[in-house]
Amino acid sequence: MTPLPHAHRRTWTHEVMGSVATARLVFDHPQNGEHEASVADAVAAAFAELDRMDALFSPYRADSEVSRIRRGETTIGEADPLVAVVADACREAAIATDGRFDAWLGGSFDPTGLVKGWAVERAARLRLAPVLGEDGCLAAGLSVGGDMQLLTADGADWIWRVGISDPARPGEIIATLDVPRGAVATSGTAERGEHVLDPRTGRPADGSVASATVVADRLTHADVWATTAMIAGFDDLTWIATAGTTTGLLVAADGRTRRWLGATEVSVGPAPSAPLL
């Protein structure tokens, strides 16, 4: 995050979705009194929203709607209405990614690759966005497992500075991205190994990408396209032309990197010796 001499940051954490959710709010002065309580209530509501989405969608909870659908005890149409919303988003993602994303891989419904980003985005916009601009609130961010939806108040002098972990060197940063507002999602093999399956073959992705970080306006999209980047492989950036992402960074298993802005790849390397035209 951009350091400002007048900025005051507050952070809350909450265990959910087998990971840790983090809410960060930035103010132009120290918080106290009645507004401090309303901010804490907003953060608690965001975490409660994530708990509810986990209860609906987790394939690891026997009583979730997704688990009941997978056992044939109910259908998407009969389940909580939000399940149909996520299923529609999954169908749209399958079309947009040319089949590189598929929530029905193996024949049963598993929206895991989309629903975490969708849930974090939804909780941030519903519960944290209303706090922006109130009593000097400059920015608010919500993340789970490193995937984050970042909000900034209109006219606020604030930019989120996001560090991208080096997949080959745990604890070190390979790059930083400045994000005025938007979402950042990273998919990779460092923590979970080759867990991303290519729906077109049913086999793991080719392993050429160690990590893929995608920045977009919405975390739902950033999450899907980070997974797509893993499946497409390091040598294939054709998908960025239609993805609608803002920027991103691929790190290959051998340490090479590729970066793009919008639909255009940009060079990453030392400064040129002569002026660019």
N, C-alpha and C positions, 0 to 999 in steps of 0.2 A: 504494500500500500504506500502511496505517496506520503512522506512525512511532512506534516504541517505543524508549525510551532504551536498553533492554537487547538489542535485536534485532541480530543479525549476519546479513547477507545474503551469499549466494554465487550467482554467475551463470556459466553455461556456455552456449556457442553451438555450433551444428553446421549445416552446409549440407545441406539435404535437400528433396526435393519442389519444386525450383526456387525455394526460399525459404530462410529461416534459422529453425532451431528454437532456442528458448531455454528452458533449465531454470533455475528460480530456487528456491533453498531458503533458509529462514529459521530461525535457531537462537537460543536464548537465551544463548549464550556462544560465544566463538571456537572454531573447530574445529582439532583437531590429533591426530596419532597415528593409532591403529588405526581409529577411527570415521571420520576424514577419508577414509581410503582406501576404506572400505566405501561412503561416500556417493558418492565419485567413481566407484566401480564401478556403483552404481545408476544414476547419470546416464548413464554410457557404455552401460549396458544399455538405457535408454530410447531413446537415440539409435540404437542398433543395431536396436531394434524398429521405429523409424520408417524406417530404411534398408530393412529387410525388407519393410515394407508398400509402400514406394515401388517396390521391385522387383516386387512382385506386381501392383500396381494402376495404375501410371502408364501412361496412353495414349500417352505420348511416348517410351516405351522399347519398342523392337521385340521384346524378349525377355520382356516382362511377360505375366502370365496374361491380363490384360485385352486386350492387343494380339493375343495368340494367339486369344482368343475372337472378337475382331472380325474376324480374318482367316479364321475358320472352321476353325482347326487343332485346337481343342479346344472343350469346352462348359463351362458353369458347373458342371455335375455332375461332370465329369471333372477339373476344375482343383483347385488347392489348396483344402482344405475351407473356408478363410477366405473364399474368393470367394463360396461359397454363403451364408455368414453375411451378407456385405455385400449380396448380391443380395436376400436376404430383407428386410433392413433398408430397402433401396430400395423394395421393393414396399409395405412398411408405410408408408413416407413418402409414396408416391404416393397412397395411400388417405387418410391423415391430412390431407394438404394439398389434397384435392379436385382432384388432378391438376396442381397448381402445381409439383410436383416430379416429374420423370420421368427415370430413368436410362436409358431406352430411346428417348429423343428421337431421331428420325431412323432408328430401326429397329435400331441397334446398341447394345451395352451400354457405357455410360460412367458409372461411379459417382462421377465427380470431385466432384460437388456434395455428396456425403455422406462420401466415404471419408477425406478429410483430417481432418475432425473426429473421425470414428470412430477413426482410427489414433492421433491425439494423445490422445484419451480413454483408449484401450486401453493405450498405453505409460505414461501417467501412473499409471493404476490398478495395472497389473502391476508396474512397476519403481520408481516413486517412492513410492507409498502405503505400502509396507512400511517406509520410513525414518521415517515420521511418528511422533513420540513417542520415538524412540530418541535418547538422548544430547542431549535438549533441542531436537529438531527440531520447530519450531512449525508450519511450513507448507511446501508444495511446489507448484510450478506448472510446467506445460509448455505452450509455445505454438509455433505455426508460422504465420508471416505474420500475427500479431496475434490469431489465434483461440486461445483458451487454456482449459485445464482446470486449475482451482484447487482445491487440497486444503488443509485445515487440520486439525491434530490435535485430537482431542476435548478440550475444556476449555482449549484454547490461547487466549491473549489476543492474537488476531491477526485482522485483517480486511484483505483485499486491496482496495486502492483503484485502480480501473482508469480511466485517462483515455481519453475517446472523441475521436478526431481530428475536427477540423472539415474536412469535405470541400471547403469553399471556400477554406480557408486552411491549406495544408500546413505542418505543424510546430506548429500551434496546437490547443488542446484546447477543445472546445465544451461538454463536460460530464464529470463524474466519477461513477462508480458504486462503491458499497461492496458487496463481495461476500464474505461470511464463508467460503463454499465454493460451488463450482458451476462454470459454464462461461460464457464470453463469446465470441460470434462476431459479426463485422461483415462485411457485404457492401456493396459500393459501386462507384461509377463513377470515383472520383478517380484510381485508379492504372491500371485496365484498361479504362476507357471502358464503353460499354453492352454488356457481355459476357454478361449474364444473359438467357437466352431463355425466353419463356413457352411451355411445352410444349403449351398448348392452341391456340396459333396458329402456333408455329414462328418467331415474330418476336421481336425484342428487347422487353424490358419497356418500359412506356410512358415511362420516364425521369423520372417525377415524384418518385422517391426517389433522393437523392444518396447516402445511406448508411443502412443499417439495422443496428442493434446489438441483439442478443437475448441475454438471460441466462436460462439454464436449469440444471437439475441436471447434465445431461450435454451434452458438446460435440457429440455426434452429433446431438442434437435442436436445439441452438442453431444449428448450422451450417445445417441444413435449413430452419429457420424464418426465419433471416436472409435466405436466398435467397427463400423464399416471400413475405416482406415486400416485397422488391424487385419481385416479379412482381405482387403484389396492388395495389401502388400506394399513394401517400400518403393517398388519401381512403378506403381500405378497411382497417378494423381488425376486421372481423367474424371473422377467423380466430383472434384471440387468445382467444376464448371456449373453444375446444377444443384450443389448442396446448399448454397445460400449461407455458408459460414463466413465469419468475419476474418479469421486468421487461424493458423495452427502450426504445429511442429511435429514432424515425425523423427524418431530416433531409431536408427537401424540397430540390429543386433551387433554389428561391428563398429558402432559408434558414429557412423555418418548421420547427417541430419538433412531434412528438407523442410522448407518453410513456404507458406503461401499467404497472400493477402487477397481476400475475395476469391476471384476465379483465376488468379495469376500466381504462378510460383515465383518466388524471389530468391536471389542468391544469398547464401549465408557464408561469410568468410571475411578475410582481412580487408581493410579499406584499400581501394585502388590507388595506384601511384599517380594516375592522371585523372583529371576531372571527368565525371560522367556527363554525357550529353542527354 
